[in-house]
Amino acid sequence: MGAAAFIIAEYVNVPYIEVAKAAAIPAFAAYAGLLWITHVEACKLGLRGLSKSELPSFWSTLKEGLHFLIPICMLLYELIIMQHSAEMSVFRAIVVLALIIINTSVLKTLDADIADQQEALNAVISQSQQLRDEADYLSSDGYVIE
């Protein structure tokens, strides 16, 4: 439905928001039917959802992925407020998404590098503590350590 709405808006030369308003009720009906069919099939197969204890925290999960809503907001802003063409709006939203993906992958790489460096530093500290303990033990026995 989404791609067809873009094509209709461009072909008929009406704003996207008008097409979206006209398609809102059929879209909700289609998704309600899809949800119902999925539920019925899951019941037939005996599938169950996760228990409350197994579910991740909603707010922490939302906070971790909140930046992925920026391209959707960008798309809606371009289509509804700026009333740009569908192609221009989608292109700009994809560019924003690509920048977010690159940024998050760089940040994850940096976090992994920092964690590796921290682990190596902890190993060096542990080894130096062991050497200091051995030196203290040997000096207590009368050995001279230079």
N, C-alpha and C positions, 0 to 999 in steps of 0.2 A: 504494500500500500504506500509506503514512504516514497519509493522511487517513482511510482505512478503519479503521486501528488506533485512531485517536482516537474514531471513531464507535462502534466495537465496545466500547471501554473504557467509554464513557459509557452505551451502551445496555444492556450486560450488567452494569454496575456492578461492574467489577473494576478493580484498579489497572492503569495503562498498562503498567507494567513486565512484568506477567504476559502481556499481549497481545503485547508486543514479544518476549518470550522464545519464545512459541509461533510467532511469525512470522519468527524469525531465519533458520532454515534455508531456508524458501521464498524469503525475500528475497535471501539470498546466491546461491541457485540462479538466480533471475531475473536478477540483475546479472551473474553469470558467463555466462549465455546471451546477454545483451545485449552484453557485452564480446566474446564470441566472434563473434557475428553482425557487429558493427562491424568487427572485424579481417578477417573473410572478405570483406566488401564493400569495404574499403579495399584489400585485396590484388587483388581483381578490377579495380578502377579504377586500380591502379598507384600508389596514394598512399603516400608515405613520410613518416616523421617528420622532425623537425629534426635536424641534426647536433649533436654535443656542443658544438661551438663556437658554434652559434646559440642554444642554450638559455640562458635567464637562470639565474643562480645560485639554487639551491633555497633556501638559507638566507636570502639577502637578500630573496627573494620572500616567503618565509614570514614573515620579520620585518616586512615592510611591510604584510602583510594579517592579522597575528595578532589584531588587535583585532576582526576580524569573526567570530572564534570565540566571543566573549563571549555573543552572543544564543543560540547553540546550547547553550553551557554553562548559561545561564540557563534555557532551555527544559527541558533534562534535569534540572536541579536542581529546578525547579518540579514536574515530572512524577514523578520517581523519589523524591526525598528528601521534598519537602513534600507530595506526592501531591494536588496541587490538580487541579481539573478541567482538561480540555484547553483549553477556551475561556479560562480565566484564565491558564493557562501561556503559551499562544500570544500572548494580548494583552500580557502583560508582556514577553515576548521581543521582540515587535514594537516596543514602546515603547523598550526598550533599543537595538534596532537603529536606530530613528529618531534617538535621541540621539547614537549613534555617527556616523551619516551627517551630521547637522547639525554635530557637532563637527569631523569631518574636512573638511567643506566650508568651514567657517569658518577652520580652520587653513590650508587650501590657499589661501584668499583672502588671508589675512594674509601667508603666505609670498610670494605673487605681488606683493602691495603692497610688501613689504620689498624684494623683488628689483627692482621698478620704481624705488623710491626710491634704492636702491644704484646702479642704472644712471644715474639722473639726477645723483647726487652725483659719480660717476666722470666724467661728461661735464663738469660744472662744474669739477672739479679739473683735467681735461685742458685745458679752455679757459683757465683761469687760468695754467697752466704755459706755454701758448703765448703769452699776453699778456706774461708775465714775460720769456720768451725774446726776444720782439720788443722790449720795453723795454730789455733789456740790450744788444741789437744796436744799437738807435738811440742809446743813451747812449755806446756805444763809438765811434760815428762823430762824436761831439761835439754831438749834439742834446740840449737840455735838456728833460727831461720833468718836469712838475709834477704 
